[in-house]
Amino acid sequence: MIDQTENCIVDFTCSIDLSDIGNRTFHAARMRIIDSIGVAIAACDAPTISALINIPFSSGGNTGARIWKTGAFTSLGHAALINGTMVRYLDMSDAYTQISTAHPSDNIAALIALAEANGNSFGDLVLAIIISYEIQCRFCDVVPFHQNGWDQAIIGAPAAAMGASKLLNLRQEQARDALAISITANLPTYQTRQGQLSMWKNIAGPNGGRLGIEAGILALSGITGPQNSFEGQNGMWNLALGEKFKVPIPTDFHNHVFAVEQTDIKIFPIRNACQLPVVLATEMRSKLNKKSISSITIWTEKHSFGAPHKETSFWRPKTREGADHSLPFCIAVALLDGNITQKTFEEKRFLDKDIHELIDKISIEFDPIFSRMAPSIRSCRLKVIDENGVLHELERIWHADDPARIADDETTNQKFLKNATCHFSRKQALNILANLTEIKHTTPAKKLIDIIALE
């Protein structure tokens, strides 16, 4: 039996090279690296990061890869986990939502760690990231992982394994082994994102990146993986999903639009599905007397909020991880404060009385048209009635290619500077941005960590 899904993924990974990548795609990957490093800098002092850095029995010395926050060397896996969680912690890294949702930048730090240790160039790294994004996002186009109870690292780990295979220059059979190991050893459940959300919510995706590069290293060392990891009797399709899916992995790269060009770059440090509603709330705020709001109705879609809105934690989040996924909290704090920033969560605004009082005036309705268009098209209608019975209403639709979702260079650069100045002076942040923008294809990938130099 030949596993056609395995073959498709491995053929793509082994056949593509930098000559297949146009300037537009390469630049899109660079901007997502810049975006990821920016949000990581802003998160470097988070308690989750400190906890991961202080894990006992992690290796030191001068081999492996560096922790971005400290510059200290540690094992590849530990560096991938810490740095990846820095990228993911604020929930401000990029996102991709179709049938399933992914944060493909969860794998960027893992691939940077491997490229640093393996001596790859920046161009090699960019190609590996493009491969990882393409595989993860094309699965999200057609495979309903979340609806079947699986978390996004179920395909994030195999995507990272294929990026790692490219960095390690694995032969085709070795790449297949890496893919099979990453699949059969990694079936994460969606319970990660149910109920009162924990620290693990922001670690799960980067952990998939860690497992992926480790699968590549195992294959490089001669470890073979099980056959038919997708299409076997107990492979992913049959065991995890109950049916086989045809994933649109490209075979012809001419004029192909790669997934790395299509991900949403976030404005606020909150769940991707909350971005548009919060934009409407901040725009409406100037027309309202916040103390005289009688009721708020959010018309949205079921794909993102159909299940969460039934949970108590959605209406009364008690953790930072839960608050950035709570649509009622996000709308309430946007109306009261006019913005949502890292400080919003550091000050635990989600526990404040004025927030709870406004949340109690919120109701959520599911528009059938919005739900049919979701998730590729984002839609929201916000209705606020004041104590005098005056209705204030805003509605907007964001298509997949809306500039508000796929930010231009100026928007992404300003976001980077805002995040980087959480740790650096503006002059230092501008210098870092300039160096990241100018790094050449042939420059060693380890230069990225030299440029950041957090400590």
C-alpha positions in Angstrom: 0.0 0.0 0.0 1.3 3.5 -1.0 0.2 6.3 1.2 -0.7 9.0 -1.4 -1.0 11.7 1.2 2.5 11.1 2.5 3.9 11.0 -1.0 2.2 14.3 -1.9 3.7 16.1 1.1 7.1 14.6 0.8 7.3 15.2 -3.0 6.4 18.9 -2.4 9.0 19.3 0.3 11.8 17.7 -1.5 11.1 19.2 -4.9 10.6 22.9 -4.1 13.7 25.2 -3.8 14.4 28.9 -3.6 14.3 29.3 -7.4 10.5 28.5 -7.1 10.0 31.3 -4.7 9.3 34.7 -6.1 10.2 38.0 -4.5 6.7 38.6 -3.3 6.5 35.3 -1.5 10.0 35.7 0.0 9.1 39.1 1.2 5.8 37.9 2.8 7.8 35.3 4.7 10.3 37.9 5.9 7.5 40.2 7.1 6.0 37.3 9.1 9.4 36.6 10.7 9.6 40.3 11.6 6.0 40.2 13.0 6.8 37.1 15.0 10.0 38.5 16.5 8.2 41.7 17.5 5.4 40.0 19.4 8.1 37.7 21.0 10.0 40.7 22.3 6.9 42.1 23.8 6.2 38.8 25.6 9.7 38.2 26.9 8.9 39.0 30.5 5.7 37.0 30.7 5.3 34.5 33.6 4.9 31.6 31.2 8.2 32.4 29.6 10.0 32.6 32.9 8.5 29.2 33.9 9.7 27.6 30.7 13.2 29.1 31.0 13.5 27.7 34.6 12.5 24.2 33.6 15.0 21.9 35.5 17.4 19.6 33.7 17.5 21.6 30.5 21.0 21.5 28.9 23.4 24.4 28.7 26.8 24.8 27.1 27.6 26.4 23.8 25.8 24.0 21.4 22.1 23.7 20.4 20.3 27.0 20.0 19.9 30.2 21.9 17.0 31.4 24.0 16.0 34.7 22.6 15.4 36.4 25.9 18.7 35.5 27.5 21.1 34.5 24.7 21.9 31.3 26.6 22.4 28.1 24.7 20.1 25.2 25.4 18.8 22.1 23.6 17.1 22.6 20.3 13.8 21.4 21.7 13.9 23.7 24.7 14.9 26.7 22.6 12.0 25.9 20.2 9.5 25.7 23.0 10.6 28.8 24.8 11.0 31.0 21.8 7.9 29.7 20.1 5.9 30.4 23.2 7.2 34.0 23.2 5.8 34.3 19.7 2.5 32.8 20.7 2.0 34.2 24.2 0.3 37.5 23.4 -2.1 35.9 20.9 -0.9 38.6 18.5 1.0 36.3 16.0 -0.5 35.7 12.6 -3.4 33.3 12.0 -5.1 31.3 9.2 -8.7 30.2 9.3 -10.6 28.1 6.9 -12.3 24.8 7.7 -9.8 24.6 10.6 -7.7 27.3 12.3 -3.9 27.5 12.7 -1.2 29.9 13.9 1.5 28.8 11.4 4.0 31.1 13.0 4.0 28.7 15.9 6.7 26.9 13.9 8.9 29.8 13.1 10.9 29.8 16.3 11.5 26.0 16.0 12.8 26.3 12.5 15.0 29.3 13.5 16.5 27.2 16.3 17.3 24.3 13.9 18.7 26.7 11.3 20.9 28.3 13.9 22.2 25.0 15.1 22.6 23.5 11.6 24.4 26.5 10.1 21.7 27.2 7.5 21.4 30.5 5.7 18.5 33.0 6.0 17.3 31.9 2.6 17.3 28.3 3.7 15.2 29.3 6.7 12.7 31.3 4.7 12.2 28.3 2.3 11.6 26.0 5.3 9.1 28.4 6.8 7.3 28.7 3.4 7.0 24.9 3.3 5.7 24.7 6.9 3.1 27.3 6.3 2.0 25.7 3.0 1.4 22.3 4.5 -0.3 23.5 7.6 -2.6 25.9 5.9 -3.6 23.7 3.0 -4.7 21.1 5.5 -6.7 23.8 7.3 -8.4 24.5 3.9 -10.1 21.1 3.8 -9.7 19.1 7.0 -12.1 19.7 10.0 -9.7 19.0 12.8 -11.4 21.1 15.4 -14.8 19.8 14.8 -13.4 16.3 15.4 -11.7 17.3 18.7 -8.1 17.8 17.6 -5.9 20.8 18.2 -4.0 22.6 15.6 -0.6 21.0 16.4 -1.9 17.8 14.9 -0.8 19.2 11.5 1.5 21.9 12.9 4.0 19.2 14.0 4.1 17.5 10.6 4.5 20.9 8.9 7.5 21.7 11.1 8.9 18.3 10.4 8.8 19.0 6.7 10.5 22.4 7.2 13.1 20.7 9.3 13.6 18.1 6.5 14.4 20.8 4.1 16.9 22.5 6.5 18.6 19.1 7.2 18.6 18.2 3.5 17.0 14.9 4.1 16.6 12.3 1.4 13.0 11.6 0.3 12.7 8.4 2.4 14.2 10.2 5.4 11.6 13.0 5.0 8.9 10.4 4.9 10.2 9.0 8.1 10.2 12.4 9.8 6.6 13.0 8.6 5.4 9.6 9.9 7.0 10.1 13.2 5.6 13.6 13.7 2.1 12.3 12.9 1.9 9.1 14.9 3.6 10.5 18.0 1.4 13.7 18.1 -2.4 13.6 18.4 -3.2 16.7 20.6 -6.8 17.1 21.7 -8.9 20.3 21.4 -9.4 20.2 25.2 -6.5 22.6 25.2 -9.0 25.3 24.1 -12.0 24.3 26.2 -13.3 25.7 29.5 -11.1 28.1 31.6 -8.0 28.4 29.4 -4.6 27.7 30.9 -1.0 28.4 30.1 -0.9 25.4 27.9 -3.1 27.2 25.3 -0.1 29.3 24.3 2.4 26.4 24.5 0.6 23.7 22.6 1.3 25.1 19.1 5.0 25.8 19.7 5.2 22.3 21.3 4.1 21.0 17.9 6.9 22.9 16.3 9.4 21.4 18.8 8.1 17.8 18.1 8.3 18.5 14.4 12.0 19.5 14.3 12.8 16.6 16.7 11.1 14.2 14.2 13.4 15.6 11.5 16.5 15.1 13.7 15.4 11.5 14.5 15.1 10.8 10.8 18.5 12.3 10.0 19.9 9.9 12.7 18.5 6.9 10.8 15.3 6.4 12.9 12.6 5.1 10.6 8.9 5.9 11.0 5.8 3.7 10.6 4.3 3.2 7.2 1.0 4.7 6.0 0.7 7.4 8.7 -2.3 8.9 7.0 -4.0 6.1 5.1 -3.2 3.1 7.2 -5.9 1.3 9.3 -4.8 3.3 12.3 -3.5 6.3 10.4 -4.7 9.9 10.8 -7.5 9.7 8.3 -9.2 6.6 9.7 -8.5 7.0 13.4 -8.7 10.7 14.0 -11.2 11.8 11.3 -13.1 8.8 10.0 -12.5 9.7 6.4 -9.9 10.6 3.8 -9.3 14.1 2.6 -7.6 15.3 -0.6 -5.3 18.1 0.5 -4.4 20.8 -2.1 -0.6 20.6 -1.8 0.8 22.4 -4.8 2.8 20.5 -7.5 3.2 23.5 -9.9 4.6 26.6 -8.3 4.3 28.9 -11.3 1.9 31.8 -10.3 1.0 29.9 -7.1 -0.1 32.0 -4.2 1.6 30.5 -1.2 -0.1 30.3 2.2 2.6 32.5 3.8 1.1 35.4 1.8 -2.4 34.7 3.0 -2.3 34.7 6.8 -4.0 37.4 8.9 -1.6 39.7 10.7 -3.4 40.8 13.9 -4.0 44.3 15.2 -4.9 43.4 18.8 -3.5 40.8 21.1 -6.7 38.7 21.1 -8.2 35.8 19.2 -8.4 36.3 15.5 -12.2 36.0 15.3 -12.4 38.9 17.8 -10.4 41.4 15.7 -13.3 42.7 13.6 -15.8 43.1 16.4 -13.2 45.0 18.4 -12.5 47.3 15.5 -16.2 48.2 15.3 -16.3 48.7 19.1 -13.4 51.1 19.0 -14.9 53.1 16.1 -18.3 53.3 17.8 -16.9 54.3 21.2 -16.5 58.1 20.4 -20.3 58.3 19.7 -21.3 56.7 23.0 -21.7 57.7 26.6 -20.2 54.6 28.1 -22.2 55.1 31.3 -25.5 55.2 29.6 -25.3 52.0 27.6 -28.5 50.0 28.0 -27.7 47.0 25.8 -25.2 45.6 23.3 -25.9 43.0 20.7 -23.1 41.4 18.7 -24.2 39.7 15.5 -21.5 37.2 14.5 -21.0 33.6 13.1 -21.3 30.2 14.7 -18.0 28.8 13.4 -16.0 30.8 15.9 -18.4 31.4 18.7 -21.1 28.7 18.6 -19.6 26.5 21.2 -17.6 28.9 23.4 -20.6 31.2 24.0 -22.2 28.4 26.1 -19.3 28.3 28.6 -19.2 30.4 31.8 -15.6 31.2 31.2 -16.5 32.9 28.0 -18.5 35.5 29.9 -16.3 35.6 33.1 -12.7 34.8 32.1 -10.4 34.4 35.0 -7.1 34.0 33.2 -5.2 36.0 30.7 -5.4 33.1 28.2 -9.2 33.0 28.6 -9.7 36.7 28.4 -8.1 37.1 25.0 -10.5 34.6 23.6 -13.6 36.1 25.3 -15.6 38.1 22.8 -17.8 39.8 25.6 -14.7 40.9 27.5 -13.0 42.2 24.3 -16.0 44.2 23.4 -16.5 45.6 26.9 -12.9 46.6 27.4 -12.7 48.2 23.9 -15.8 50.3 24.6 -14.6 51.4 28.0 -10.9 51.8 27.4 -10.7 52.4 23.6 -8.0 49.9 23.0 -6.7 46.4 23.9 -3.0 46.1 24.7 -0.7 43.9 26.6 -1.3 46.2 29.6 -5.0 45.3 29.5 -4.1 41.8 30.5 -1.2 42.7 32.8 -3.6 44.8 34.8 -6.2 42.0 34.8 -9.0 44.2 33.5 -11.0 41.0 33.0 -11.6 40.9 36.7 -12.8 44.5 37.2 -16.3 45.4 38.2 -17.0 47.9 35.4 -16.1 45.3 32.8 -18.4 42.7 34.4 -21.3 45.2 34.6 -20.9 46.0 30.8 -20.5 42.3 29.9 -23.9 41.7 31.6 -25.5 44.0 29.0 -24.1 42.0 26.1 -25.9 39.4 24.1 -24.6 37.4 21.1 -26.7 36.5 18.1 -25.7 34.3 15.2 -26.5 35.7 11.8 -27.2 32.9 9.3 -25.7 34.8 6.4 -22.6 35.6 8.4 -22.3 31.9 9.5 -22.6 30.7 5.9 -19.8 33.0 4.8 -17.5 32.1 7.7 -14.8 31.4 8.4 -13.0 32.6 5.3 -15.1 35.8 5.3 -15.3 37.7 8.6 -18.5 39.6 9.4 -19.9 41.4 12.3 -22.8 43.7 13.2 -22.6 45.7 16.5 -25.7 47.2 17.9 -25.7 49.4 21.0 -28.8 51.0 22.5 -28.4 53.8 25.1 -30.7 54.7 28.0 -32.6 57.1 25.7 -33.4 54.3 23.3 -31.1 55.6 20.6 -29.6 52.9 18.4 -26.0 52.9 17.3 -25.1 50.4 14.7 -22.0 49.4 12.7 -21.6 46.5 10.3 -18.6 45.3 8.3 -17.4 42.4 6.2 -13.7 41.4 5.8 -12.9 39.2 2.9 -9.8 37.0 2.9 -7.7 39.6 1.0 -9.0 42.6 3.0 -6.0 45.0 3.8 -7.2 45.0 7.4 -6.4 41.3 7.6 -3.3 41.1 5.5 -1.4 44.1 6.7 0.9 46.1 4.5 4.5 46.6 5.3 4.0 50.0 7.0 1.3 48.5 9.3 3.4 45.5 10.1 6.5 47.7 10.8 4.6 50.0 13.1 3.2 47.0 15.0 6.8 45.7 15.3 8.0 49.0 16.7 5.2 49.2 19.2 6.0 45.7 20.4 9.7 46.1 20.4 9.6 49.3 22.4 8.2 47.3 25.3 11.8 46.2 25.8 14.0 48.5 23.7 14.3 52.2 23.1 12.7 53.4 19.9 16.1 54.0 18.4 17.2 50.5 19.2 13.9 49.1 17.9 14.3 51.0 14.6 17.8 49.6 14.3 16.6 46.1 14.9 13.8 46.5 12.3 16.3 47.9 9.7 18.6 44.9 10.2 15.8 42.4 10.0 14.6 44.0 6.8 18.0 44.0 5.2 19.3 40.6 6.1 20.3 38.8 2.9 19.5 35.3 1.6 23.1 34.1 2.1 23.5 35.5 5.6 23.6 32.8 8.3 20.2 32.4 10.0 21.9 32.7 13.4 22.3 36.4 12.6 18.6 36.8 13.5 19.3 36.1 17.2 22.4 38.3 17.1 20.2 41.2 15.9 17.6 40.7 18.6 20.1 40.5 21.5 17.5 40.9 24.2 20.0 40.7 27.0 
